[in-house]
């Protein structure tokens, strides 16, 4: 099967590599052609000049894009995916709003199927094919793409309807970003009382508050400048903006998440936008000076 992949950022590149390793004939596209060329060379794939060409020459297209505007440009543009007459199965795996997923379904070419299938897991999980995939479809609709999901993730949950994957991903991420903020506050408090950050983190990591993300992100929490960025403050800010908009639309009160969003906005304005989200620890320490 020939599979197209658009969006070769930190996560997308690893996911595309796993599909290539699983034996799929891969065609790649990225807004930055240099990145597409590098990835194609590494995995033995071809590159497409435009999203339209990507969809013209493949059967299934997987996209791993940053946000609604990026996805809209790639799908709806004059040389976008939906201008093609080739692929008829499109899988959006980035974190998108449910409204955008509805728009994709409404504007898809006749006979095409769009599945929202965002993922939970950081770069290492993408590299190790250990992502949790949240699919906005039932198992029957997802049957053709399930082998791809199995090549990229450890488990796929089928949530029954379009847009449900997008909503579930926002629910997961609001918990992650809330935990990230609360951890930063706990470290700021304990460090102000004279407990070294590494010692405090070690206690938290062994406590009832421990979560998997604490362990695999430990080096960044101890020093966010010590390793590669895996998820920026700006992306966390975007996630919480979309989450808060959905809550308003549904009439749901999310006061804790509103606070998390406000702090992310402040951190981004203070120069932390391009740093890993673990930099909220450093941001909170600056606020306590």
N, C-alpha and C positions, 0 to 999 in steps of 0.2 A: 504494500500500500504506500502511496506517495502522500506525504504529510507536509503541509506548510506550517511554518512557525514564524510569527511576527512578534517582536519585542524581546530583544536579547540583552536585557539588563542583568542584574545580579542573579535573579531567580530564573529568568527565561533562558539564559544561556545554559544553566545546569539542567533544566528540564528538557531542552532540545537535545542536549548531549545524551541524556538517558534514552530518549526516543531513538536516536541514532544507534546507540548501543543495543537496543532491542531489535534492531534490524530494519527499521523503517527507512525508506528512501526519502531523505529530508531536503526540503527547499526552504531557505531562510530569507527573511527580510528584516531590516532594522532601519530606523530613521538615519542613524549614523552608518554609512556604508562600510567604513573601516571596521566597525565592530562586527558587522555581518560577515565580512571577508575573513576576519580572524576566527570567528566561530565556525564558519564553513570549512576552513582549512583544518581546524582541530578535529572536527567530527566527520569529515569526508562528505560534506553536503554541497549543494549548489546554492547560489543566491539569486533572488529575483530583484529586478530593478525597481518595481513598484508593488504595492499591495495587490493591485489588480492582476499583475503578472503572477504573483504568488498564488492567487486563487484560480487563475486560468490553468495552472500547470499541476494542480494537486487535487486530491479527493476530499481531504479534511484539512481545515485550517485552524490551528490553535493560536490564540493571541494571549500575550502576557504583558499588558499595557498598564501605565501608571494610574490613569484616572479617566473620567468620562470624556473630557475634551480630546485626549489622545486617542481613545478608542473611537470616538465619533469621526475624527479625521481619517483614521485608518480604514474604517468601514464605509463611510459615506462620501468620501472625496471623489472627484472625477476619475482618479486612478485608484480608487479604493477597492476593498475586497468585494463589496456588493455590486460593483460595476462589472464584475466578471461573470462568465457563464460556465465556469468549471466546477469548483468545489460546491457542494450542497450541504455540508455540515460544518458549522462554525462554533468553536468552543472558546468562550472568553473566560480566562482564568485569573485575570487581575481583579483587584478590589474595586467594584463599581457600585453605583447607586442602583436600586431596583428600578427607578424610573428610566435609567439609561438602558437597562436590560430589556424593559418593555419596548423602548424605542427600537432597539436592535431587532426584536422579534417582529415589530410592526413594519419595519422597512426592509427586512430581509428579502432577497429575490424569491420569486414564486417557487414553491417546492423545497426551499431551503429550511434547514432546522438550525436554530441557535440554542446553545446550551450555556448557561452561566455555571462555571465550575471553579470558583475561587479556592485558594488553598490556605492551609494553616501550616506554618513551619518556616524556619529561617533558611538562609543560604545553605548551611550544612545539610539540613533535611532535604532540600532540593537536590543537592549533590548526591546524597545517599539514597535517593528515591524513597524517602520516608515521609512525604507530605500527606497530610489529611486533605482529601478533596471533598468539597461540598457541592454536589451537583443539583442544579435546579431543573430536575426532570425525574421521571420514574425510571426504573431499571430497564424496562423494555425500550424506552426512547434512547437510553444511554448505551444500549447493547453494542452498537457499532464502535463506540469510542471507549468502551471499558478496557480493552487491551492497552490502549494508550494510557489511561488512568493508572492501570496496574504497573506500567513501565515507569511512571513518575511518582507514584505514591504508595503508602503502606495500606491505605484504606480509602474507600470511596463511600460516602453516605448519599443516598438518593433521596432528595427532599420533596419530590413529587410534582413540582410545578415551576414554570419559568419565574425567575426572580427570587425564589426561595434560597438559592445558594448565595446570592448577593446579600440578602437580609441576614442569613446565618453568619456569614463572614463578618459583617458589621457587629453582630452580637458578640462574636468571639474577640474581635479586635478591641471593642470597648472595654472588655474585661482585661485584656492584655495591657492596654494603655493606662487603665486605672491602677493595675498592679505596678506598672512601671513607675507611676507617679508616687504611689504610696511607699514603695520601696525606697525611692529617693528621699522621701521625707523621713523614713525610719533611719536611714543612714545619716542624714543630716543631724537628726536629734541625738543619736548615739555618739556620733563623732564629736558633736559639740560638748558632750558630757565626758569626753576623753577616751572613748573606746575606739581603737583603730578600725578603719573601714573594713579591712580584711577579716578581722576578728568578728565584727558585727555581722558581716555578710555570712561568715561560716555558721554562726548561730541561726540566722534566719533560714539558711539553706537546709538546716536539719530540723526546723520547727514545723508546726502544723501549717504554717503559711507558705511552705515551700511549694514551688510549681516547677515543671520541667524547664521553662524558659529561664529561670534563675540560674540553673546549673550550666546550660549550654551558652548563656550569655555572661557568665561570671567574669571572664577576663575584661570584657567591656565595662561591666559595672564597677570593677576595681579601678579601671583606667580606660575611659572610652577612646582615648587617643592611641592606645597600645596596639590596636588591631584594625582590620578592614571594617569599614562601615557596612552593616548588613541591612539596616532599616533606619531611614533618616527621621529626624524630628519633623521635617516638612511632610513626609508621608503620614506620620502619625497625626499631624495637624489636619491633613486632608481627610483621613479616616474619620476623625471625630466631627469634622464639619458635616460630612455626609450623614453620619449617625444622628447628629442633633437635628438635621433637616428632616430625616425620616421620622424621628420621634415627634417633631412638631406636626408633621403630616398625619400621623396616626393618633395624635392626642395623648401621647405617653409622656409622663414626667420622668426625666432622667437627671435629677439634680447633681449627683456625683459626677456624671459624665460631662455635664455643663462646666463644672469646675475644672475637670481634666482638660477640656478643650480650651478654656480661658488661659490656663497655665501653659499649654502648648503654644498658643498664639503669642503669649508673652515671651516664651523662650525663643521662638523663631525670630521675633522682633529684636531680641537681645543678641542675635548673632549665632544662635545654635541650630538654625534650620538645616544646614547641610551635615551636621554631625549625627552620629548614631543616636538613636532614641535613648540609649544609656546615658547620654550626656545630660539628661534631666537631673542626674545625681549632682554633677558639677554646677548646673544651673541653680539647684536648690541650695547648695552650699554658698554660692554667690549671694543669694537672697538673704541668707542668715548672717552675713558679715555685718 
